């Protein structure tokens, strides 16, 4: 990742730093609850049901059940808060970036709009901004949550039985390598799909904006054929994406069930003198299933991060280009306007010495009307 991109991300994160911190803390509390729930069930199975008792000192199955219900309720409430706060943060990002971009487009000078198609600006203000929002909603806050979850699960598994934990965790590198491999294939497919989608969005925005010209020159059939081709290309680009995503999910299910089989086999065969209670077998199976989910999510989010970084650079390449902004503060305020306009030996060019006006002189008297005549596309409206 380039230093310039990191600085741009920091610019965006700084206003949301408090929200990200609070959301991350709440997400960690939710994770601790998710780790604690299987452990409570393990305690009930091994310490109470296996021994044929329903109370152990002051602790009873009812108290443990109440604690389990409390964890579920508190976890759902915190999850609601996190989901809502994350969505609000994403909306704030959309609001800020889109407003800045639109303001730049408004204040940019004519040379900027000459070299930048309106469809491209439309895509920057819509789909590229949405990509950035996804980075905030699905990646930044969940990444910390997923990392903490993985660490907590590994610590609990090692604490329960380090031998079986080491055997089960051998699957983790296989999951990561498979996910990375599939993600590389998926990245190429998604990159092509996004490029086609951008072309389609540009075409639609420019066609709708210029629909009067299309009708005037009777170009409906040609534009319809172009639209059909772009829609067909986009449809074809989405098929490999669906295939790679389904393939990865299928592999995750295989690894998950393979891990469950290893736990059951090692317990039944007393492999490496592994002897487990029923509750420990249950909690190992539960933790192993839980550990695959955040690993897969982290790897999948790498693609989201890549797309968002590209969108961030595209947007900030526009916002940081100050040379195209018009200076509305400079200039001279006219106290008295007499209504007479006079040009004396005016030279004007948008780019270098590509002169549009060459030593032009004329006078417009008060109440007088003039007509600017020239071939189509000669920028007559820019002179008026």
C-alpha angles and dihedrals in degrees: 000000000000121000089235091057091049090053090050092050090050090053089056096042097048097075090047098044096108092048092049091050094050093045091049092051092050091047090053090052089052090052093050088054091050090053093046097052097068090043091057090052090049090054091051093049099044104030100036117015097039089050092046094238133119101200136039112190109305092341117091136172088253092057091048089048090050090050089050092051091047091052090050093049095044090045092053092048092049090045090053090050092048093047093048094044092048091051091049091050091051091049090051089054091050091049094050100042096042093049092049091049094048091047090053091049090051095049097039116109129243096266089060092054091043092059098035119067114227089232091060091052089049091054091047091054095045122026096021091052089048090054090055091049090054088055090058097040102042108022119027098051097033094048093068090043093052095047092051090047093053093047093048093049093049092049091050093048093048091047092052097046120342094193095056090039091057091049093048094044090058085078092060096074089048090052092048095047092047091048092048092048093049090043091056090053091044091049093060091047094047092045090057091044092052091049090052090046090052091051090049093049092048091049093049095047094047093043094050091045091050099036091121091058091046090055094043092055093037094237096144096115094048092048091047091054090049090050092048091052094049092046090049091049091050092048091051091047091056095055096071089045091057090046095052092046092050091046092054092049090051091052091050090054090050093051091045093053091042089057091050089051091051092052093050093044094047091049095047095045095040087232111195086001091295110167117175136183118233092254093052091051089052094049093047091053091047094047092047091054090047094050095057094058099062092041091054091044093052092051093045091049090059087077091050090050092050092050092046093049091052090050092047091053092047093051096043091046083067099039094049095049098099097169092080096053115105117231106233094172097064125070134069127291111226113226096190124024113197096187097245119122120196130179117198120190093326120186120185137173134168093204127034109294097338090124119204096175116038118191092323119182128176141132130224112202122211110281092012121129124209135191125218109212126191145119121297112278095023090120097247090156090059092062097049 
